[in-house]
């Protein structure tokens, strides 16, 4: 696989844990890592030293001006996704953009328009879509009626990730992390959203800045008439369902996801379960949004989570937030 992508040159913008994870994946695929960028230059230099590269810089503009770079990995705080993705598209570079696509629908639409105008490929790292478990469930349950998605994570303030609560750079737990759940539901339900409603509370100290709750329960009505429920909570995990838990039904068949999307158990289907850990290593390695982007570039195809998908997910998150603020159901713009 590495020989296929050995001619691709990439840069990483945002050299925290997510950026380093993408750098490691890129290196394993044979991609040449040219530049590393972080507003804290020492972090960029540390990543360059670890993964190799020509330079480290705090200036994203240097990356944009480097014509040798084909692909950008953007793994910054969420408020920076919009300006950096805009600049990357306008510079003609393909983009792997960490979730969420942007903090607001307006920003996401601007990025989508720039990507379309430039003719570059973009994938949002809503990685649950490409999990073999999700792929199998979507194939077996093609017309779902009901679904449930839930995030229950350990207190982010104890892990040092308090920035996700800041309205300016994080946007709150829903769009920072539970965005994975919202995107997966959209993928499994295979529909545009119609209307949402939600209630939320702030249960933790120093949370909820700007009105973003640390616990939210919501509903989504899809254009197909199907329904989804959503739980987003920074209230601690348990040994039964772990951080993530998802279910989907179509009236006759069901799929229940567990083990961080690593396993799905089926009811009413020809197979009982699929466990990703039992698959061949090569198949597991292929289940990557970076591989998906590289294949889209190589074949001039589309990515599994493209700009339209990103706009839709951000729109749902924004509408759920607005439902909490107003106490009223919200129509999701399409």
Backbone as numpy.savetxt, mean C-alpha at the origin, in Angstrom:
# Nx Ny Nz CAx CAy CAz Cx Cy Cz
16.06 -14.89 -12.48 15.25 -13.69 -12.48 16.10 -12.43 -12.48
17.22 -12.46 -11.75 18.05 -11.26 -11.63 18.62 -10.83 -12.98
18.87 -11.79 -13.89 19.42 -11.43 -15.20 18.42 -10.63 -16.03
17.12 -10.88 -15.83 16.08 -10.19 -16.59 16.11 -8.70 -16.30
16.37 -8.34 -15.05 16.25 -6.94 -14.61 17.60 -6.27 -14.39
18.67 -6.91 -14.82 20.01 -6.39 -14.51 20.31 -5.06 -15.18
19.56 -4.70 -16.22 19.82 -3.43 -16.88 19.10 -2.25 -16.26
18.24 -2.51 -15.26 17.45 -1.44 -14.63 18.29 -0.73 -13.57
18.21 0.59 -13.57 18.90 1.41 -12.57 17.88 2.15 -11.74
18.06 2.12 -10.42 17.04 2.65 -9.51 17.65 3.57 -8.46
16.77 4.36 -7.85 17.13 5.19 -6.71 16.08 5.02 -5.64
16.49 5.13 -4.39 15.59 5.02 -3.25 15.50 6.38 -2.57
14.29 6.88 -2.42 14.06 8.14 -1.71 13.28 7.84 -0.45
13.93 8.05 0.69 13.38 7.65 1.98 14.09 6.40 2.44
15.08 6.55 3.32 15.96 5.43 3.65 15.73 4.89 5.06
14.47 4.88 5.48 14.10 4.21 6.72 13.90 2.72 6.48
13.11 2.08 7.34 12.93 0.64 7.24 12.31 0.20 5.93
11.28 0.92 5.48 10.62 0.52 4.23 11.56 0.69 3.05
12.26 1.81 2.99 13.18 2.05 1.88 14.29 1.02 1.84
14.82 0.66 2.98 15.88 -0.36 3.03 15.35 -1.73 2.61
14.11 -2.02 2.99 13.53 -3.28 2.56 13.40 -3.35 1.04
12.98 -2.26 0.43 12.88 -2.22 -1.03 14.26 -2.29 -1.67
15.24 -1.66 -1.05 16.60 -1.72 -1.58 17.13 -3.15 -1.58
16.86 -3.87 -0.51 17.31 -5.27 -0.44 16.65 -6.11 -1.52
15.35 -5.88 -1.75 14.64 -6.62 -2.79 15.19 -6.28 -4.16
15.43 -4.99 -4.40 15.97 -4.57 -5.69 17.32 -5.21 -5.95
18.16 -5.23 -4.94 19.49 -5.82 -5.10 19.39 -7.31 -5.40
18.44 -8.00 -4.76 18.28 -9.44 -5.00 17.80 -9.72 -6.42
17.17 -8.72 -7.06 16.66 -8.87 -8.42 17.69 -8.44 -9.47
18.85 -8.02 -9.01 19.90 -7.62 -9.94 19.81 -6.19 -10.40
18.94 -5.39 -9.79 18.82 -3.97 -10.15 20.03 -3.22 -9.61
20.54 -2.29 -10.39 21.64 -1.45 -9.93 21.07 -0.27 -9.15
21.47 -0.16 -7.90 21.03 0.94 -7.06 22.02 2.09 -7.23
21.56 3.16 -7.84 22.44 4.27 -8.19 22.52 5.30 -7.07
21.35 5.79 -6.61 21.35 6.86 -5.62 20.45 6.57 -4.45
20.80 7.13 -3.30 19.98 7.04 -2.10 19.75 8.46 -1.60
18.51 8.76 -1.27 18.14 10.11 -0.85 17.34 10.06 0.43
17.69 10.91 1.36 16.93 11.09 2.59 17.22 12.48 3.12
16.22 13.12 3.71 16.47 14.46 4.24 17.50 14.42 5.36
17.65 13.28 6.00 18.76 13.07 6.94 19.87 12.38 6.15
20.86 13.13 5.74 21.86 12.62 4.80 22.58 11.39 5.34
22.78 11.33 6.65 23.48 10.19 7.24 22.72 8.89 6.99
21.40 8.95 6.96 20.60 7.75 6.68 20.79 7.32 5.23
20.84 8.30 4.33 21.07 7.97 2.92 22.45 7.35 2.73
23.44 7.89 3.41 24.81 7.38 3.27 24.91 5.98 3.87
24.21 5.75 4.98 24.22 4.42 5.60 23.63 3.39 4.64
22.53 3.74 3.97 21.91 2.82 3.01 22.83 2.59 1.82
23.47 3.65 1.35 24.40 3.50 0.21 25.53 2.55 0.59
26.04 2.70 1.80 27.14 1.84 2.24 26.70 0.39 2.36
25.46 0.18 2.75 24.96 -1.18 2.93 24.64 -1.87 1.61
24.03 -1.14 0.69 23.53 -1.77 -0.53 24.33 -1.44 -1.79
25.29 -0.54 -1.66 26.04 -0.11 -2.82 25.33 1.00 -3.53
26.05 1.80 -4.28 25.44 2.92 -4.97 26.50 3.96 -5.28
26.17 4.84 -6.21 27.13 5.86 -6.61 27.17 7.03 -5.64
26.01 7.37 -5.07 26.00 8.56 -4.21 24.82 8.52 -3.24
24.95 9.32 -2.19 23.87 9.57 -1.23 23.67 11.07 -1.17
22.42 11.50 -1.02 22.13 12.92 -1.07 20.86 13.24 -0.28
20.77 14.46 0.30 19.51 14.90 0.89 18.61 15.61 -0.11
19.09 15.74 -1.35 18.41 16.53 -2.38 17.70 15.61 -3.38
16.36 15.53 -3.29 15.62 14.69 -4.22 15.76 15.19 -5.65
16.01 16.48 -5.82 16.19 17.03 -7.15 17.36 16.41 -7.88
18.40 16.04 -7.15 19.56 15.40 -7.79 19.15 14.07 -8.40
18.29 13.34 -7.70 17.80 12.07 -8.22 16.99 12.31 -9.50
16.13 13.33 -9.47 15.28 13.61 -10.63 16.10 14.01 -11.85
17.19 14.69 -11.63 18.03 15.17 -12.74 18.97 14.10 -13.28
19.05 12.98 -12.59 19.96 11.92 -13.00 19.30 11.07 -14.09
19.68 11.30 -15.33 19.05 10.61 -16.45 19.37 9.11 -16.51
20.33 8.68 -15.72 20.66 7.25 -15.73 19.65 6.43 -14.94
18.85 7.08 -14.11 17.91 6.38 -13.23 16.60 6.11 -13.95
16.21 4.85 -13.98 14.97 4.43 -14.65 13.79 4.38 -13.69
14.06 4.05 -12.44 13.00 3.68 -11.50 13.23 4.33 -10.15
12.17 4.89 -9.58 12.23 5.47 -8.25 11.47 4.59 -7.26
12.05 4.40 -6.10 11.35 3.83 -4.96 11.12 4.96 -3.98
9.86 5.29 -3.71 9.53 6.40 -2.82 8.97 5.83 -1.52
9.72 5.98 -0.45 9.35 5.41 0.85 9.52 6.45 1.95
9.06 7.65 1.69 9.16 8.76 2.62 7.94 8.79 3.55
7.90 9.79 4.45 6.66 10.06 5.17 5.59 10.42 4.15
4.34 10.23 4.52 3.26 10.26 3.56 3.04 11.62 2.90
3.33 12.70 3.64 3.11 14.02 3.06 4.03 14.29 1.88
5.16 13.59 1.81 6.11 13.80 0.72 5.80 12.97 -0.51
4.88 12.03 -0.42 4.55 11.19 -1.58 4.10 12.05 -2.76
3.25 13.02 -2.50 2.67 13.84 -3.57 3.73 14.62 -4.34
4.54 15.47 -3.69 5.50 16.25 -4.48 6.58 15.40 -5.13
7.04 14.34 -4.46 8.13 13.54 -5.02 7.61 12.68 -6.17
6.42 12.10 -6.04 5.86 11.30 -7.14 5.57 12.18 -8.34
5.06 13.40 -8.12 4.85 14.34 -9.22 6.15 14.62 -9.95
7.19 14.93 -9.18 8.49 15.23 -9.78 9.05 14.03 -10.51
8.88 12.84 -9.94 9.39 11.63 -10.58 8.71 11.35 -11.90
7.38 11.47 -11.92 6.65 11.24 -13.17 7.07 12.26 -14.23
7.17 13.50 -13.83 7.55 14.55 -14.78 8.97 14.38 -15.29
9.79 13.70 -14.50 11.17 13.41 -14.93 11.23 12.14 -15.77
10.09 11.49 -16.00 10.04 10.32 -16.86 10.51 9.04 -16.22
10.38 8.94 -14.90 10.87 7.75 -14.19 9.70 6.89 -13.73
9.85 5.58 -13.85 8.87 4.65 -13.32 8.93 4.70 -11.79
7.81 4.37 -11.14 7.71 4.64 -9.70 7.10 3.46 -8.95
7.79 3.03 -7.91 7.20 2.20 -6.86 6.95 3.14 -5.69
5.68 3.36 -5.37 5.30 4.34 -4.36 4.71 3.62 -3.16
5.30 3.86 -1.99 4.76 3.25 -0.78 3.33 3.71 -0.55
2.57 2.87 0.13 1.21 3.26 0.50 1.28 4.31 1.61
0.27 5.18 1.74 -0.80 5.40 0.78 -0.27 6.16 -0.43
-1.03 6.14 -1.52 -0.59 6.88 -2.70 -0.31 8.33 -2.33
-1.25 8.96 -1.66 -1.12 10.32 -1.13 -2.02 10.41 0.09
-2.00 11.54 0.75 -2.84 11.73 1.93 -4.26 12.13 1.53
-4.41 12.86 0.43 -5.74 13.32 0.02 -6.06 12.88 -1.41
-7.34 12.83 -1.69 -7.82 12.47 -3.03 -7.32 13.46 -4.08
-7.35 14.74 -3.77 -6.90 15.76 -4.72 -5.44 15.52 -5.10
-4.60 15.25 -4.10 -3.19 14.97 -4.37 -3.03 13.72 -5.23
-3.79 12.68 -4.90 -3.68 11.41 -5.63 -4.07 11.59 -7.09
-5.11 12.37 -7.34 -5.53 12.63 -8.72 -4.43 13.37 -9.49
-3.78 14.32 -8.85 -2.70 15.05 -9.51 -1.55 14.12 -9.90
-1.21 13.20 -9.01 -0.16 12.22 -9.33 -0.61 11.32 -10.46
-1.85 10.85 -10.42 -2.37 9.97 -11.47 -2.32 10.66 -12.83
-2.69 11.92 -12.87 -2.67 12.67 -14.12 -1.25 12.84 -14.63
-0.30 13.09 -13.72 1.10 13.25 -14.13 1.67 11.95 -14.67
1.31 10.83 -14.04 1.77 9.52 -14.48 1.23 9.21 -15.88
-0.05 9.48 -16.09 -0.66 9.22 -17.39 -0.02 10.10 -18.47
0.18 11.36 -18.17 0.77 12.28 -19.15 2.19 11.88 -19.52
2.95 11.43 -18.53 4.34 11.06 -18.77 4.48 9.69 -19.42
3.45 8.85 -19.31 3.51 7.51 -19.87 4.43 6.58 -19.12
4.59 6.83 -17.82 5.45 5.96 -17.00 4.59 4.96 -16.25
5.23 3.93 -15.72 4.53 2.91 -14.93 4.61 3.28 -13.45
3.51 3.04 -12.75 3.46 3.28 -11.31 2.78 2.11 -10.63
3.33 1.68 -9.51 2.66 0.70 -8.67 2.66 1.22 -7.25
1.50 1.13 -6.59 1.38 1.45 -5.18 1.66 0.18 -4.39
2.46 0.28 -3.35 2.85 -0.92 -2.62 1.76 -1.38 -1.64
0.54 -1.56 -2.18 -0.52 -2.22 -1.42 -0.35 -3.72 -1.69
0.57 -4.30 -0.98 1.14 -5.60 -1.32 0.21 -6.78 -1.07
-0.89 -6.58 -0.33 -1.80 -7.70 -0.10 -2.40 -8.21 -1.40
-2.57 -7.33 -2.38 -3.16 -7.74 -3.66 -2.39 -8.89 -4.32
-1.08 -8.82 -4.21 -0.26 -9.78 -4.95 0.03 -11.03 -4.14
-0.44 -11.09 -2.91 -0.27 -12.30 -2.11 -0.96 -13.47 -2.81
-0.34 -14.63 -2.91 -0.99 -15.78 -3.54 -2.35 -16.10 -2.92
-2.51 -15.83 -1.63 -3.79 -16.08 -0.98 -4.88 -15.18 -1.56
-4.57 -13.91 -1.76 -5.55 -12.98 -2.33 -5.85 -13.33 -3.78
-4.82 -13.70 -4.52 -5.02 -14.07 -5.92 -5.95 -15.28 -6.04
-5.75 -16.26 -5.16 -6.58 -17.47 -5.20 -8.02 -17.16 -4.80
-8.19 -16.36 -3.76 -9.53 -16.03 -3.30 -10.29 -15.24 -4.35
-9.63 -14.32 -5.02 -10.31 -13.54 -6.06 -10.74 -14.44 -7.22
-9.93 -15.45 -7.52 -10.29 -16.37 -8.61 -11.47 -17.26 -8.24
-11.53 -17.68 -6.98 -12.58 -18.62 -6.56 -13.88 -17.93 -6.18
-13.79 -16.70 -5.67 -14.97 -15.95 -5.25 -15.06 -14.69 -6.10
-15.52 -14.84 -7.32 -15.47 -13.75 -8.28 -16.61 -12.74 -8.13
-17.68 -13.12 -7.40 -18.82 -12.21 -7.21 -19.19 -12.15 -5.73
-18.32 -11.57 -4.91 -18.58 -11.56 -3.47 -19.73 -10.64 -3.09
-20.38 -10.99 -1.98 -21.48 -10.18 -1.46 -21.09 -9.41 -0.20
-20.31 -10.07 0.65 -19.94 -9.49 1.94 -18.46 -9.70 2.20
-17.86 -8.76 2.91 -16.47 -8.93 3.32 -16.19 -8.12 4.58
-15.13 -8.50 5.23 -14.70 -7.82 6.46 -13.19 -7.68 6.44
-12.71 -6.53 6.84 -11.27 -6.32 6.94 -10.92 -5.63 8.24
-9.87 -6.10 8.90 -9.53 -5.50 10.18 -8.03 -5.41 10.39
-7.63 -4.28 10.93 -6.27 -4.05 11.39 -6.32 -3.85 12.89
-5.56 -4.64 13.63 -5.42 -4.45 15.06 -3.94 -4.55 15.39
-3.30 -3.40 15.58 -1.85 -3.39 15.75 -1.46 -2.94 17.14
-0.21 -3.18 17.49 0.31 -2.71 18.75 0.37 -1.19 18.74
0.35 -0.60 19.90 0.36 0.85 20.05 1.54 1.45 19.31
1.25 2.22 18.25 2.33 2.77 17.43 3.18 3.78 18.20
2.62 4.40 19.22 3.41 5.36 19.99 4.50 4.66 20.78
4.33 3.35 21.06 5.35 2.61 21.79 6.44 2.09 20.86
6.15 2.04 19.56 7.15 1.57 18.61 7.94 2.71 17.99
7.64 3.95 18.41 8.36 5.10 17.88 7.77 5.63 16.59
6.61 5.14 16.18 5.99 5.57 14.93 4.90 6.61 15.17
5.14 7.53 16.07 4.13 8.52 16.42 3.83 9.46 15.26
4.71 9.56 14.28 4.47 10.47 13.16 3.23 10.11 12.36
2.79 8.85 12.43 1.60 8.47 11.66 0.36 9.20 12.16
0.40 9.71 13.40 -0.76 10.41 13.95 -0.78 11.88 13.56
0.33 12.40 13.07 0.39 13.81 12.74 -0.42 14.08 11.47
-1.34 15.04 11.52 -2.19 15.28 10.34 -1.40 15.72 9.12
-0.25 16.35 9.31 0.49 16.90 8.18 1.37 15.87 7.47
1.93 14.91 8.20 2.84 13.98 7.53 2.42 12.52 7.62
1.54 12.16 8.56 1.11 10.78 8.67 -0.31 10.57 8.19
-1.23 11.37 8.73 -2.62 11.30 8.30 -3.51 10.40 9.14
-2.95 9.78 10.19 -3.76 8.91 11.03 -3.65 7.45 10.66
-4.10 6.59 11.57 -3.89 5.15 11.41 -4.59 4.58 10.17
-5.79 5.07 9.86 -6.55 4.51 8.75 -5.78 4.59 7.45
-5.33 5.78 7.08 -4.65 5.93 5.80 -3.18 5.55 5.88
-2.63 5.52 7.08 -1.22 5.14 7.24 -1.01 3.64 7.14
-1.91 2.87 7.75 -1.71 1.42 7.84 -2.92 0.61 7.40
-4.11 0.97 7.90 -5.31 0.24 7.51 -5.64 0.44 6.04
-4.92 1.34 5.37 -5.07 1.50 3.92 -4.87 0.15 3.21
-4.02 -0.72 3.77 -3.85 -2.07 3.21 -5.18 -2.82 3.20
-5.91 -2.73 4.31 -7.20 -3.41 4.41 -8.21 -2.83 3.43
-8.29 -1.50 3.35 -9.23 -0.85 2.43 -8.92 -1.26 1.00
-7.64 -1.24 0.63 -7.26 -1.60 -0.73 -7.57 -3.06 -1.03
-7.31 -3.95 -0.08 -7.59 -5.37 -0.31 -9.09 -5.60 -0.50
-9.91 -4.93 0.30 -11.35 -5.07 0.14 -11.78 -4.60 -1.25
-11.24 -3.48 -1.71 -11.58 -2.99 -3.05 -11.17 -4.01 -4.11
-10.03 -4.64 -3.91 -9.55 -5.63 -4.88 -10.42 -6.88 -4.87
-10.74 -7.39 -3.69 -11.53 -8.61 -3.60 -12.98 -8.39 -4.04
-13.53 -7.22 -3.73 -14.92 -6.93 -4.09 -15.03 -6.55 -5.56
-13.92 -6.13 -6.16 -13.86 -5.84 -7.60 -14.96 -4.86 -8.01
-15.03 -3.74 -7.30 -16.10 -2.78 -7.53 -15.64 -1.39 -7.13
-16.27 -0.38 -7.70 -16.09 0.98 -7.23 -16.95 1.18 -5.98
-16.50 2.02 -5.06 -17.30 2.29 -3.86 -18.45 3.23 -4.16
-19.51 3.10 -3.40 -20.65 3.99 -3.52 -20.75 4.91 -2.31
-20.92 4.33 -1.13 -21.18 5.13 0.07 -20.49 4.48 1.27
-20.05 5.30 2.21 -19.42 4.79 3.43 -20.04 5.46 4.65
-19.86 4.79 5.78 -20.22 5.40 7.07 -19.24 4.86 8.10
-18.96 5.66 9.13 -18.01 5.23 10.15 -18.22 5.99 11.45
-17.83 5.34 12.54 -17.70 5.97 13.84 -16.28 5.75 14.32
-15.73 6.73 15.05 -14.37 6.61 15.53 -14.20 7.22 16.91
-13.18 6.75 17.61 -12.85 7.26 18.93 -11.34 7.37 19.09
-10.92 8.26 19.99 -9.52 8.33 20.39 -9.41 7.73 21.78
-8.77 6.58 21.87 -8.63 5.89 23.15 -7.24 6.06 23.76
-6.27 6.47 22.95 -4.91 6.59 23.45 -4.50 8.03 23.66
-3.63 8.28 24.62 -3.10 9.62 24.84 -2.20 10.02 23.69
-2.18 11.33 23.42 -1.31 11.90 22.38 -1.64 11.36 20.99
-2.88 10.91 20.81 -3.31 10.44 19.51 -4.49 11.29 19.03
-4.90 11.03 17.82 -6.07 11.73 17.31 -5.82 13.16 16.94
-4.55 13.56 16.77 -4.25 14.92 16.37 -4.93 15.23 15.04
-5.61 16.35 15.00 -6.29 16.73 13.77 -7.59 15.99 13.56
-8.05 15.26 14.58 -9.33 14.58 14.47 -9.26 13.16 13.96
-8.07 12.58 13.84 -7.94 11.22 13.34 -8.01 10.24 14.51
-9.02 9.38 14.56 -9.16 8.46 15.70 -8.17 7.31 15.64
-7.89 6.71 16.81 -7.05 5.52 16.83 -7.90 4.26 16.83
-9.21 4.40 16.73 -10.11 3.26 16.58 -11.28 3.69 15.70
-11.53 2.92 14.66 -12.59 3.24 13.71 -13.31 1.97 13.30
-14.64 2.06 13.24 -15.47 0.98 12.71 -16.30 1.58 11.59
-16.22 1.00 10.40 -16.89 1.59 9.25 -17.56 0.56 8.37
-18.37 1.05 7.44 -19.02 0.22 6.44 -18.78 0.82 5.06
-18.72 -0.05 4.06 -18.59 0.38 2.67 -19.68 -0.30 1.85
-20.47 0.48 1.14 -21.43 -0.04 0.17 -20.79 0.11 -1.21
-20.69 -1.00 -1.94 -20.06 -0.99 -3.25 -21.11 -0.81 -4.35
-20.68 -0.37 -5.51 -21.59 -0.14 -6.63 -22.33 -1.43 -7.04
-21.74 -2.57 -6.77 -22.38 -3.85 -7.09 -23.51 -4.19 -6.13
-23.64 -3.41 -5.03 -24.61 -3.73 -4.00 -24.02 -4.55 -2.87
-22.77 -4.97 -3.00 -22.10 -5.74 -1.95 -21.73 -4.81 -0.78
-21.46 -5.42 0.37 -21.15 -4.68 1.59 -19.85 -5.15 2.20
-19.13 -4.20 2.84 -17.93 -4.53 3.60 -17.97 -3.82 4.95
-17.38 -4.46 5.95 -17.16 -3.81 7.23 -15.66 -3.64 7.43
-15.29 -2.60 8.18 -13.88 -2.26 8.39 -13.65 -1.97 9.87
-12.58 -2.50 10.43 -12.13 -2.12 11.77 -10.67 -1.71 11.66
-10.37 -0.53 12.20 -9.00 -0.04 12.24 -8.70 0.34 13.68
-7.72 -0.33 14.31 -7.48 -0.10 15.73 -6.01 -0.18 16.09
-5.55 0.80 16.84 -4.21 0.77 17.42 -4.38 0.39 18.89
-4.89 -0.80 19.10 -5.29 -1.23 20.44 -4.66 -2.55 20.85
-3.68 -3.02 20.10 -3.02 -4.26 20.47 -3.54 -5.46 19.71
-2.63 -6.37 19.39 -2.98 -7.58 18.66 -3.32 -8.71 19.63
-3.78 -9.84 19.08 -3.97 -11.03 19.90 -3.52 -12.25 19.13
-3.45 -13.37 19.81 -2.89 -14.58 19.19 -3.87 -15.27 18.26
-5.11 -14.83 18.21 -6.11 -15.51 17.41 -6.13 -15.05 15.96
-6.08 -13.73 15.73 -6.19 -13.24 14.37 -5.00 -12.41 13.93
-4.04 -12.17 14.79 -2.82 -11.42 14.49 -3.14 -9.98 14.09
-2.22 -9.34 13.43 -2.38 -7.93 13.08 -3.50 -7.72 12.07
-3.63 -8.64 11.11 -4.59 -8.51 10.03 -5.58 -9.66 10.05
-6.81 -9.37 9.73 -7.82 -10.42 9.62 -8.83 -9.99 8.56
-9.07 -10.87 7.58 -9.99 -10.55 6.50 -10.85 -11.77 6.18
-12.10 -11.50 5.80 -13.03 -12.54 5.38 -13.81 -12.05 4.16
-14.23 -12.99 3.33 -15.08 -12.65 2.19 -16.03 -13.81 1.91
-17.28 -13.48 1.55 -18.31 -14.48 1.24 -18.97 -14.13 -0.10
-19.45 -15.16 -0.80 -20.21 -14.88 -2.02 -21.61 -15.51 -1.98
-22.03 -15.95 -0.81 -23.34 -16.58 -0.67 -23.26 -18.08 -0.56
-22.24 -18.67 -1.20 -22.05 -20.12 -1.14 -20.65 -20.49 -0.66
-19.69 -19.64 -0.99 -18.29 -19.91 -0.65 -17.74 -18.82 0.26
-16.69 -19.16 0.98 -16.07 -18.18 1.88 -14.56 -18.34 1.85
-13.88 -17.25 2.21 -12.43 -17.26 2.36 -12.07 -16.47 3.61
-11.21 -17.04 4.44 -10.78 -16.40 5.68 -9.26 -16.32 5.66
-8.73 -15.09 5.76 -7.29 -14.85 5.68 -6.70 -14.69 7.07
-5.52 -15.25 7.27 -4.82 -15.12 8.55 -3.31 -15.17 8.29
-2.55 -15.20 9.39 -1.09 -15.31 9.32 -0.49 -14.22 8.44
-0.94 -12.98 8.68 -0.41 -11.84 7.94 -0.59 -12.04 6.43
-1.77 -12.52 6.05 -2.13 -12.80 4.67 -1.37 -13.99 4.09
-0.69 -14.74 4.96 0.07 -15.89 4.49 -0.76 -17.14 4.30
-1.97 -17.14 4.85 -2.82 -18.32 4.75 -4.26 -17.89 4.49
-4.96 -18.67 3.67 -6.39 -18.48 3.47 -7.07 -19.84 3.58
-8.15 -19.90 4.35 -8.95 -21.11 4.50 -10.27 -20.90 3.78
-10.65 -21.90 2.96 -11.84 -21.79 2.12 -12.96 -22.67 2.65
-14.19 -22.21 2.42 -15.38 -23.02 2.68 -16.20 -23.11 1.40
-16.67 -24.31 1.07 -17.49 -24.50 -0.11 -16.72 -24.50 -1.41
-15.39 -24.61 -1.36 -14.54 -24.59 -2.56 -13.90 -25.96 -2.78
-13.26 -26.11 -3.91 -12.60 -27.37 -4.24 -11.33 -27.60 -3.43
-10.78 -26.53 -2.87 -9.61 -26.68 -2.01 -9.96 -26.16 -0.62
-9.27 -26.69 0.38 -9.56 -26.32 1.77 -8.78 -25.08 2.20
-7.55 -24.96 1.72 -6.72 -23.84 2.16 -5.55 -23.64 1.21
-4.92 -22.50 1.34 -3.64 -22.23 0.67 -2.76 -21.54 1.68
-1.56 -22.07 1.88 -0.58 -21.48 2.79 0.63 -21.09 1.97
0.92 -19.80 1.92 2.01 -19.29 1.09 3.34 -19.93 1.46
3.52 -20.24 2.72 4.78 -20.80 3.18 5.05 -22.19 2.62
4.03 -22.85 2.06 4.20 -24.17 1.47 4.51 -24.10 -0.02
4.50 -22.90 -0.58 4.77 -22.73 -2.01 6.27 -22.76 -2.28
6.69 -23.07 -3.49 8.12 -23.02 -3.84 8.69 -21.62 -3.62
9.96 -21.54 -3.26 10.60 -20.27 -2.97 10.47 -19.29 -4.14
10.64 -19.79 -5.35 10.58 -18.91 -6.52 9.20 -18.27 -6.65
8.16 -19.03 -6.37 6.80 -18.49 -6.45 6.57 -17.45 -5.35
7.13 -17.68 -4.19 7.01 -16.70 -3.12 7.74 -15.41 -3.48
8.91 -15.53 -4.08 9.69 -14.35 -4.46 9.01 -13.54 -5.56
8.26 -14.19 -6.41 7.56 -13.50 -7.49 6.39 -12.67 -6.97
5.89 -13.01 -5.78 4.75 -12.28 -5.21 5.24 -10.97 -4.59
5.66 -10.07 -5.44 6.29 -8.81 -5.02 5.79 -7.69 -5.91
5.45 -6.56 -5.32 5.03 -5.42 -6.11 6.18 -4.87 -6.95
7.40 -5.03 -6.48 8.53 -4.58 -7.29 8.66 -5.44 -8.55
8.52 -6.75 -8.40 8.55 -7.62 -9.57 7.40 -7.28 -10.51
6.24 -7.01 -9.93 5.08 -6.64 -10.73 5.34 -5.37 -11.55
5.98 -4.39 -10.94 6.32 -3.16 -11.66 7.34 -3.43 -12.75
8.36 -4.21 -12.45 9.39 -4.51 -13.43 8.81 -5.27 -14.63
7.88 -6.17 -14.37 7.23 -6.89 -15.46 6.36 -5.96 -16.31
5.71 -5.00 -15.67 4.91 -4.02 -16.41 5.80 -3.17 -17.31
6.98 -2.81 -16.80 7.94 -2.05 -17.61 8.43 -2.90 -18.78
8.77 -4.15 -18.49 9.35 -5.04 -19.51 8.35 -5.37 -20.61
7.09 -5.54 -20.25 6.08 -5.98 -21.23 5.17 -4.85 -21.70
5.38 -3.65 -21.15 4.51 -2.51 -21.41 3.07 -2.83 -21.01
2.94 -3.51 -19.89 1.62 -3.84 -19.36 1.25 -2.91 -18.22
0.19 -3.28 -17.50 -0.25 -2.47 -16.37 0.22 -3.13 -15.07
0.23 -2.35 -14.01 0.60 -2.88 -12.70 -0.64 -3.34 -11.95
-0.43 -4.14 -10.94 -1.55 -4.73 -10.20 -2.25 -3.70 -9.32
-1.53 -2.67 -8.89 -2.14 -1.59 -8.11 -1.69 -0.27 -8.74
-2.46 0.18 -9.72 -2.06 1.33 -10.52 -2.60 2.63 -9.94
-2.46 3.71 -10.70 -2.85 5.03 -10.21 -4.34 5.10 -9.91
-5.16 4.50 -10.75 -6.61 4.50 -10.50 -6.93 3.79 -9.19
-6.28 2.65 -8.97 -6.49 1.92 -7.72 -6.09 2.76 -6.52
-4.96 3.46 -6.66 -4.48 4.30 -5.57 -5.44 5.42 -5.25
-5.97 6.08 -6.28 -6.94 7.16 -6.08 -8.19 6.62 -5.38
-8.67 5.47 -5.82 -9.88 4.88 -5.23 -9.69 4.62 -3.73
-8.56 4.03 -3.36 -8.33 3.69 -1.97 -8.22 4.94 -1.10
-7.49 5.94 -1.58 -7.38 7.20 -0.84 -8.75 7.85 -0.70
-9.56 7.79 -1.75 -10.90 8.37 -1.72 -11.76 7.71 -0.64
-11.67 6.39 -0.53 -12.44 5.68 0.50 -11.97 6.08 1.89
-10.65 6.13 2.08 -10.11 6.53 3.38 -10.54 7.94 3.76
-10.45 8.87 2.82 -10.88 10.24 3.08 -12.35 10.30 3.44
-13.18 9.52 2.73 -14.62 9.52 2.98 -14.94 8.94 4.36
-14.24 7.88 4.76 -14.43 7.32 6.10 -14.04 8.33 7.17
-12.94 9.03 6.97 -12.54 10.09 7.90 -13.63 11.16 8.01
-14.17 11.55 6.87 -15.20 12.59 6.86 -16.48 12.11 7.54
-16.79 10.83 7.38 -17.96 10.27 8.06 -17.80 10.33 9.57
-16.59 10.06 10.05 -16.33 10.16 11.49 -16.48 11.60 11.95
-15.93 12.54 11.20 -15.97 13.95 11.60 -17.39 14.50 11.62
-18.20 14.11 10.64 -19.52 14.70 10.49 -20.64 13.88 11.11
-20.38 12.60 11.35 -21.44 11.72 11.83 -22.48 11.40 10.77
-22.10 11.59 9.48 -23.04 11.36 8.40 -22.44 10.44 7.34
-23.26 9.63 6.69 -22.76 8.82 5.57 -22.18 9.72 4.48
-21.19 9.20 3.77 -20.52 9.97 2.73 -20.55 9.21 1.41
-20.90 9.90 0.34 -20.78 9.33 -1.00 -19.34 9.45 -1.45
-18.78 8.37 -1.94 -17.38 8.38 -2.37 -17.31 8.83 -3.83
-16.61 9.90 -4.13 -16.51 10.34 -5.52 -15.72 9.35 -6.35
-16.12 9.15 -7.58 -15.43 8.21 -8.47 -14.84 8.96 -9.67
